[in-house]
């Protein structure tokens, strides 16, 4: 079973069929693939001040990109 990491966000700025663009509380703007978001159907563009859960694998990938 996959583990999830919870990310606090200010707003979900955009949504496509496959991803959300999210403004995180730490100031970053990131694209999150819906395939890596727990309960992706519960979120939509315009949602504010929430928490979104992404797979631990994708979170680790995001962190590694930030280090490059």
PyMOL commands that set and color helices and strands:
alter all, ss='L'
color gray80, all
select helices_A, chain A and resi 34-36+40-42+56-67
alter helices_A, ss='H'
color red, helices_A
select strands_A, chain A and resi 4-15+19-24+29-33+48-55
alter strands_A, ss='S'
color yellow, strands_A
deselect
rebuild
show_as cartoon
